[in-house]
Amino acid sequence: MNHRLISIAMAATVLTACAPEPQGPPAAPPTELMAVDTPPPAYPEALACDDIGGQTVLAVTVGPEGRPTSVRVKQSSGQPELDVAAQEGVKAWQFRAATRNGQPVASDLQVPVTFKPPTLRPDRCFALDEERRDGEL
């Protein structure tokens, strides 16, 4: 019986010696970029009143602090004013940065911004029409 206990103790010692040693605390799982505050960009009033819309696709890099560090037009709407409005609006957005090993990292994403003219013409458009007519005289 003593020989059996000695054999079990020796086997446990061998198994313990073969087990890998821990390498410090386990790595934190990665997290993905998350939108926090992304209001729609301002629609240029004159274009909305003139029933002009379109979609701009932006290439955006979000830095480790959660703010866009680069915003460029990847695909134009065909309307320079809409492209600029899309860029300006997205530059003000706030994100929760992605993380790797517990540290925030930069992320790239594509953002489509669609400007759809209102179905009912806002009252402000009629005042804009008046201003345009007065300017032509």
mmCIF file of the C-alpha atoms, coordinates in Angstrom:
data_MODEL
# 
_entry.id   MODEL 
# 
loop_
_atom_site.group_PDB 
_atom_site.id 
_atom_site.type_symbol 
_atom_site.label_atom_id 
_atom_site.label_alt_id 
_atom_site.label_comp_id 
_atom_site.label_asym_id 
_atom_site.label_entity_id 
_atom_site.label_seq_id 
_atom_site.pdbx_PDB_ins_code 
_atom_site.Cartn_x 
_atom_site.Cartn_y 
_atom_site.Cartn_z 
_atom_site.occupancy 
_atom_site.B_iso_or_equiv 
_atom_site.pdbx_formal_charge 
_atom_site.auth_seq_id 
_atom_site.auth_comp_id 
_atom_site.auth_asym_id 
_atom_site.auth_atom_id 
_atom_site.pdbx_PDB_model_num 
ATOM 1   C CA . MET A 1 1   ? 0.000   0.000  0.000   1.00 0.00 ? 1   MET A CA 1 
ATOM 2   C CA . ASN A 1 2   ? 2.854   2.397  0.684   1.00 0.00 ? 2   ASN A CA 1 
ATOM 3   C CA . HIS A 1 3   ? 4.293   1.703  -2.763  1.00 0.00 ? 3   HIS A CA 1 
ATOM 4   C CA . ARG A 1 4   ? 0.990   2.667  -4.341  1.00 0.00 ? 4   ARG A CA 1 
ATOM 5   C CA . LEU A 1 5   ? 0.868   6.009  -2.462  1.00 0.00 ? 5   LEU A CA 1 
ATOM 6   C CA . ILE A 1 6   ? 4.458   6.729  -3.445  1.00 0.00 ? 6   ILE A CA 1 
ATOM 7   C CA . SER A 1 7   ? 3.643   6.006  -7.114  1.00 0.00 ? 7   SER A CA 1 
ATOM 8   C CA . ILE A 1 8   ? 0.638   8.344  -7.043  1.00 0.00 ? 8   ILE A CA 1 
ATOM 9   C CA . ALA A 1 9   ? 2.700   11.078 -5.364  1.00 0.00 ? 9   ALA A CA 1 
ATOM 10  C CA . MET A 1 10  ? 5.478   10.706 -7.961  1.00 0.00 ? 10  MET A CA 1 
ATOM 11  C CA . ALA A 1 11  ? 2.956   10.845 -10.823 1.00 0.00 ? 11  ALA A CA 1 
ATOM 12  C CA . ALA A 1 12  ? 1.448   14.037 -9.400  1.00 0.00 ? 12  ALA A CA 1 
ATOM 13  C CA . THR A 1 13  ? 4.920   15.563 -9.108  1.00 0.00 ? 13  THR A CA 1 
ATOM 14  C CA . VAL A 1 14  ? 5.712   14.702 -12.740 1.00 0.00 ? 14  VAL A CA 1 
ATOM 15  C CA . LEU A 1 15  ? 2.391   16.114 -13.988 1.00 0.00 ? 15  LEU A CA 1 
ATOM 16  C CA . THR A 1 16  ? 2.892   19.322 -12.015 1.00 0.00 ? 16  THR A CA 1 
ATOM 17  C CA . ALA A 1 17  ? 6.399   19.735 -13.392 1.00 0.00 ? 17  ALA A CA 1 
ATOM 18  C CA . CYS A 1 18  ? 5.131   19.352 -16.976 1.00 0.00 ? 18  CYS A CA 1 
ATOM 19  C CA . ALA A 1 19  ? 2.331   21.921 -16.671 1.00 0.00 ? 19  ALA A CA 1 
ATOM 20  C CA . PRO A 1 20  ? 3.118   25.327 -18.247 1.00 0.00 ? 20  PRO A CA 1 
ATOM 21  C CA . GLU A 1 21  ? 3.693   28.160 -15.818 1.00 0.00 ? 21  GLU A CA 1 
ATOM 22  C CA . PRO A 1 22  ? 1.192   31.022 -15.890 1.00 0.00 ? 22  PRO A CA 1 
ATOM 23  C CA . GLN A 1 23  ? 2.359   33.982 -18.021 1.00 0.00 ? 23  GLN A CA 1 
ATOM 24  C CA . GLY A 1 24  ? 0.905   36.757 -15.885 1.00 0.00 ? 24  GLY A CA 1 
ATOM 25  C CA . PRO A 1 25  ? -2.678  37.932 -15.869 1.00 0.00 ? 25  PRO A CA 1 
ATOM 26  C CA . PRO A 1 26  ? -4.848  36.767 -18.759 1.00 0.00 ? 26  PRO A CA 1 
ATOM 27  C CA . ALA A 1 27  ? -5.125  39.195 -21.675 1.00 0.00 ? 27  ALA A CA 1 
ATOM 28  C CA . ALA A 1 28  ? -8.271  41.303 -21.761 1.00 0.00 ? 28  ALA A CA 1 
ATOM 29  C CA . PRO A 1 29  ? -10.593 40.324 -24.600 1.00 0.00 ? 29  PRO A CA 1 
ATOM 30  C CA . PRO A 1 30  ? -10.670 42.793 -27.503 1.00 0.00 ? 30  PRO A CA 1 
ATOM 31  C CA . THR A 1 31  ? -13.621 45.148 -27.865 1.00 0.00 ? 31  THR A CA 1 
ATOM 32  C CA . GLU A 1 32  ? -15.005 46.707 -31.017 1.00 0.00 ? 32  GLU A CA 1 
ATOM 33  C CA . LEU A 1 33  ? -15.489 50.356 -31.860 1.00 0.00 ? 33  LEU A CA 1 
ATOM 34  C CA . MET A 1 34  ? -18.844 51.654 -30.594 1.00 0.00 ? 34  MET A CA 1 
ATOM 35  C CA . ALA A 1 35  ? -20.723 54.797 -31.572 1.00 0.00 ? 35  ALA A CA 1 
ATOM 36  C CA . VAL A 1 36  ? -21.552 57.048 -28.607 1.00 0.00 ? 36  VAL A CA 1 
ATOM 37  C CA . ASP A 1 37  ? -22.755 60.353 -30.084 1.00 0.00 ? 37  ASP A CA 1 
ATOM 38  C CA . THR A 1 38  ? -23.346 60.445 -33.850 1.00 0.00 ? 38  THR A CA 1 
ATOM 39  C CA . PRO A 1 39  ? -25.974 63.072 -34.713 1.00 0.00 ? 39  PRO A CA 1 
ATOM 40  C CA . PRO A 1 40  ? -26.837 63.446 -38.387 1.00 0.00 ? 40  PRO A CA 1 
ATOM 41  C CA . PRO A 1 41  ? -24.774 66.109 -40.169 1.00 0.00 ? 41  PRO A CA 1 
ATOM 42  C CA . ALA A 1 42  ? -26.513 69.402 -40.920 1.00 0.00 ? 42  ALA A CA 1 
ATOM 43  C CA . TYR A 1 43  ? -28.284 69.383 -44.273 1.00 0.00 ? 43  TYR A CA 1 
ATOM 44  C CA . PRO A 1 44  ? -27.357 72.491 -46.278 1.00 0.00 ? 44  PRO A CA 1 
ATOM 45  C CA . GLU A 1 45  ? -30.624 74.420 -46.219 1.00 0.00 ? 45  GLU A CA 1 
ATOM 46  C CA . ALA A 1 46  ? -30.536 75.661 -49.809 1.00 0.00 ? 46  ALA A CA 1 
ATOM 47  C CA . LEU A 1 47  ? -29.980 72.145 -51.169 1.00 0.00 ? 47  LEU A CA 1 
ATOM 48  C CA . ALA A 1 48  ? -32.777 70.713 -49.023 1.00 0.00 ? 48  ALA A CA 1 
ATOM 49  C CA . CYS A 1 49  ? -35.100 73.476 -50.243 1.00 0.00 ? 49  CYS A CA 1 
ATOM 50  C CA . ASP A 1 50  ? -34.079 72.820 -53.848 1.00 0.00 ? 50  ASP A CA 1 
ATOM 51  C CA . ASP A 1 51  ? -34.888 69.103 -53.420 1.00 0.00 ? 51  ASP A CA 1 
ATOM 52  C CA . ILE A 1 52  ? -31.237 68.105 -53.903 1.00 0.00 ? 52  ILE A CA 1 
ATOM 53  C CA . GLY A 1 53  ? -30.023 65.073 -52.004 1.00 0.00 ? 53  GLY A CA 1 
ATOM 54  C CA . GLY A 1 54  ? -27.394 62.401 -52.258 1.00 0.00 ? 54  GLY A CA 1 
ATOM 55  C CA . GLN A 1 55  ? -25.133 60.050 -50.390 1.00 0.00 ? 55  GLN A CA 1 
ATOM 56  C CA . THR A 1 56  ? -21.507 60.640 -49.426 1.00 0.00 ? 56  THR A CA 1 
ATOM 57  C CA . VAL A 1 57  ? -19.394 57.704 -48.274 1.00 0.00 ? 57  VAL A CA 1 
ATOM 58  C CA . LEU A 1 58  ? -16.630 58.694 -45.864 1.00 0.00 ? 58  LEU A CA 1 
ATOM 59  C CA . ALA A 1 59  ? -13.471 56.829 -44.847 1.00 0.00 ? 59  ALA A CA 1 
ATOM 60  C CA . VAL A 1 60  ? -13.048 57.558 -41.133 1.00 0.00 ? 60  VAL A CA 1 
ATOM 61  C CA . THR A 1 61  ? -10.212 56.782 -38.749 1.00 0.00 ? 61  THR A CA 1 
ATOM 62  C CA . VAL A 1 62  ? -11.191 56.930 -35.083 1.00 0.00 ? 62  VAL A CA 1 
ATOM 63  C CA . GLY A 1 63  ? -8.261  57.466 -32.727 1.00 0.00 ? 63  GLY A CA 1 
ATOM 64  C CA . PRO A 1 64  ? -7.690  55.806 -29.354 1.00 0.00 ? 64  PRO A CA 1 
ATOM 65  C CA . GLU A 1 65  ? -9.413  58.727 -27.621 1.00 0.00 ? 65  GLU A CA 1 
ATOM 66  C CA . GLY A 1 66  ? -12.671 57.988 -29.514 1.00 0.00 ? 66  GLY A CA 1 
ATOM 67  C CA . ARG A 1 67  ? -12.630 61.011 -31.832 1.00 0.00 ? 67  ARG A CA 1 
ATOM 68  C CA . PRO A 1 68  ? -12.277 60.942 -35.627 1.00 0.00 ? 68  PRO A CA 1 
ATOM 69  C CA . THR A 1 69  ? -8.676  61.766 -36.545 1.00 0.00 ? 69  THR A CA 1 
ATOM 70  C CA . SER A 1 70  ? -9.177  61.504 -40.297 1.00 0.00 ? 70  SER A CA 1 
ATOM 71  C CA . VAL A 1 71  ? -12.372 61.978 -42.315 1.00 0.00 ? 71  VAL A CA 1 
ATOM 72  C CA . ARG A 1 72  ? -12.105 61.867 -46.095 1.00 0.00 ? 72  ARG A CA 1 
ATOM 73  C CA . VAL A 1 73  ? -14.550 61.425 -48.963 1.00 0.00 ? 73  VAL A CA 1 
ATOM 74  C CA . LYS A 1 74  ? -14.334 57.912 -50.373 1.00 0.00 ? 74  LYS A CA 1 
ATOM 75  C CA . GLN A 1 75  ? -17.341 58.333 -52.671 1.00 0.00 ? 75  GLN A CA 1 
ATOM 76  C CA . SER A 1 76  ? -18.806 61.730 -53.492 1.00 0.00 ? 76  SER A CA 1 
ATOM 77  C CA . SER A 1 77  ? -22.505 62.492 -53.578 1.00 0.00 ? 77  SER A CA 1 
ATOM 78  C CA . GLY A 1 78  ? -21.876 64.579 -56.663 1.00 0.00 ? 78  GLY A CA 1 
ATOM 79  C CA . GLN A 1 79  ? -22.699 67.696 -54.628 1.00 0.00 ? 79  GLN A CA 1 
ATOM 80  C CA . PRO A 1 80  ? -19.595 69.311 -53.063 1.00 0.00 ? 80  PRO A CA 1 
ATOM 81  C CA . GLU A 1 81  ? -21.713 71.059 -50.413 1.00 0.00 ? 81  GLU A CA 1 
ATOM 82  C CA . LEU A 1 82  ? -23.171 67.741 -49.261 1.00 0.00 ? 82  LEU A CA 1 
ATOM 83  C CA . ASP A 1 83  ? -19.712 66.156 -49.141 1.00 0.00 ? 83  ASP A CA 1 
ATOM 84  C CA . VAL A 1 84  ? -18.371 69.010 -46.989 1.00 0.00 ? 84  VAL A CA 1 
ATOM 85  C CA . ALA A 1 85  ? -21.434 68.905 -44.701 1.00 0.00 ? 85  ALA A CA 1 
ATOM 86  C CA . ALA A 1 86  ? -20.993 65.144 -44.243 1.00 0.00 ? 86  ALA A CA 1 
ATOM 87  C CA . GLN A 1 87  ? -17.299 65.549 -43.379 1.00 0.00 ? 87  GLN A CA 1 
ATOM 88  C CA . GLU A 1 88  ? -17.890 68.404 -40.944 1.00 0.00 ? 88  GLU A CA 1 
ATOM 89  C CA . GLY A 1 89  ? -20.700 66.569 -39.192 1.00 0.00 ? 89  GLY A CA 1 
ATOM 90  C CA . VAL A 1 90  ? -18.771 63.306 -38.786 1.00 0.00 ? 90  VAL A CA 1 
ATOM 91  C CA . LYS A 1 91  ? -15.664 65.112 -37.483 1.00 0.00 ? 91  LYS A CA 1 
ATOM 92  C CA . ALA A 1 92  ? -17.696 66.020 -34.379 1.00 0.00 ? 92  ALA A CA 1 
ATOM 93  C CA . TRP A 1 93  ? -18.829 62.449 -33.652 1.00 0.00 ? 93  TRP A CA 1 
ATOM 94  C CA . GLN A 1 94  ? -17.789 60.594 -30.498 1.00 0.00 ? 94  GLN A CA 1 
ATOM 95  C CA . PHE A 1 95  ? -17.020 56.887 -30.202 1.00 0.00 ? 95  PHE A CA 1 
ATOM 96  C CA . ARG A 1 96  ? -15.831 54.438 -27.591 1.00 0.00 ? 96  ARG A CA 1 
ATOM 97  C CA . ALA A 1 97  ? -12.526 53.271 -29.053 1.00 0.00 ? 97  ALA A CA 1 
ATOM 98  C CA . ALA A 1 98  ? -11.861 49.630 -29.820 1.00 0.00 ? 98  ALA A CA 1 
ATOM 99  C CA . THR A 1 99  ? -9.418  47.922 -27.503 1.00 0.00 ? 99  THR A CA 1 
ATOM 100 C CA . ARG A 1 100 ? -6.716  45.297 -27.896 1.00 0.00 ? 100 ARG A CA 1 
ATOM 101 C CA . ASN A 1 101 ? -5.096  43.796 -24.794 1.00 0.00 ? 101 ASN A CA 1 
ATOM 102 C CA . GLY A 1 102 ? -7.040  46.281 -22.703 1.00 0.00 ? 102 GLY A CA 1 
ATOM 103 C CA . GLN A 1 103 ? -5.626  49.331 -24.508 1.00 0.00 ? 103 GLN A CA 1 
ATOM 104 C CA . PRO A 1 104 ? -7.607  51.669 -26.814 1.00 0.00 ? 104 PRO A CA 1 
ATOM 105 C CA . VAL A 1 105 ? -6.546  51.503 -30.462 1.00 0.00 ? 105 VAL A CA 1 
ATOM 106 C CA . ALA A 1 106 ? -7.319  53.382 -33.684 1.00 0.00 ? 106 ALA A CA 1 
ATOM 107 C CA . SER A 1 107 ? -9.977  51.907 -35.984 1.00 0.00 ? 107 SER A CA 1 
ATOM 108 C CA . ASP A 1 108 ? -11.000 52.496 -39.589 1.00 0.00 ? 108 ASP A CA 1 
ATOM 109 C CA . LEU A 1 109 ? -14.566 52.422 -40.834 1.00 0.00 ? 109 LEU A CA 1 
ATOM 110 C CA . GLN A 1 110 ? -16.700 53.573 -43.745 1.00 0.00 ? 110 GLN A CA 1 
ATOM 111 C CA . VAL A 1 111 ? -19.635 55.848 -43.012 1.00 0.00 ? 111 VAL A CA 1 
ATOM 112 C CA . PRO A 1 112 ? -22.423 56.437 -45.546 1.00 0.00 ? 112 PRO A CA 1 
ATOM 113 C CA . VAL A 1 113 ? -24.157 59.775 -44.982 1.00 0.00 ? 113 VAL A CA 1 
ATOM 114 C CA . THR A 1 114 ? -27.441 60.156 -46.831 1.00 0.00 ? 114 THR A CA 1 
ATOM 115 C CA . PHE A 1 115 ? -29.110 63.513 -47.376 1.00 0.00 ? 115 PHE A CA 1 
ATOM 116 C CA . LYS A 1 116 ? -32.738 62.976 -48.319 1.00 0.00 ? 116 LYS A CA 1 
ATOM 117 C CA . PRO A 1 117 ? -34.778 66.075 -49.169 1.00 0.00 ? 117 PRO A CA 1 
ATOM 118 C CA . PRO A 1 118 ? -37.800 66.568 -46.916 1.00 0.00 ? 118 PRO A CA 1 
ATOM 119 C CA . THR A 1 119 ? -41.099 65.377 -48.355 1.00 0.00 ? 119 THR A CA 1 
ATOM 120 C CA . LEU A 1 120 ? -42.834 68.539 -47.122 1.00 0.00 ? 120 LEU A CA 1 
ATOM 121 C CA . ARG A 1 121 ? -41.056 71.760 -47.955 1.00 0.00 ? 121 ARG A CA 1 
ATOM 122 C CA . PRO A 1 122 ? -40.183 73.602 -44.710 1.00 0.00 ? 122 PRO A CA 1 
ATOM 123 C CA . ASP A 1 123 ? -41.545 77.133 -44.264 1.00 0.00 ? 123 ASP A CA 1 
ATOM 124 C CA . ARG A 1 124 ? -37.970 78.443 -44.181 1.00 0.00 ? 124 ARG A CA 1 
ATOM 125 C CA . CYS A 1 125 ? -37.636 77.476 -47.866 1.00 0.00 ? 125 CYS A CA 1 
ATOM 126 C CA . PHE A 1 126 ? -40.270 80.019 -48.872 1.00 0.00 ? 126 PHE A CA 1 
ATOM 127 C CA . ALA A 1 127 ? -38.315 82.742 -47.062 1.00 0.00 ? 127 ALA A CA 1 
ATOM 128 C CA . LEU A 1 128 ? -35.160 81.567 -48.844 1.00 0.00 ? 128 LEU A CA 1 
ATOM 129 C CA . ASP A 1 129 ? -36.997 81.824 -52.188 1.00 0.00 ? 129 ASP A CA 1 
ATOM 130 C CA . GLU A 1 130 ? -37.897 85.441 -51.316 1.00 0.00 ? 130 GLU A CA 1 
ATOM 131 C CA . GLU A 1 131 ? -34.283 86.248 -50.418 1.00 0.00 ? 131 GLU A CA 1 
ATOM 132 C CA . ARG A 1 132 ? -33.131 84.798 -53.743 1.00 0.00 ? 132 ARG A CA 1 
ATOM 133 C CA . ARG A 1 133 ? -35.697 86.814 -55.695 1.00 0.00 ? 133 ARG A CA 1 
ATOM 134 C CA . ASP A 1 134 ? -34.741 89.991 -53.870 1.00 0.00 ? 134 ASP A CA 1 
ATOM 135 C CA . GLY A 1 135 ? -31.077 89.325 -54.632 1.00 0.00 ? 135 GLY A CA 1 
ATOM 136 C CA . GLU A 1 136 ? -31.790 89.021 -58.374 1.00 0.00 ? 136 GLU A CA 1 
ATOM 137 C CA . LEU A 1 137 ? -33.438 92.438 -58.620 1.00 0.00 ? 137 LEU A CA 1 
# 
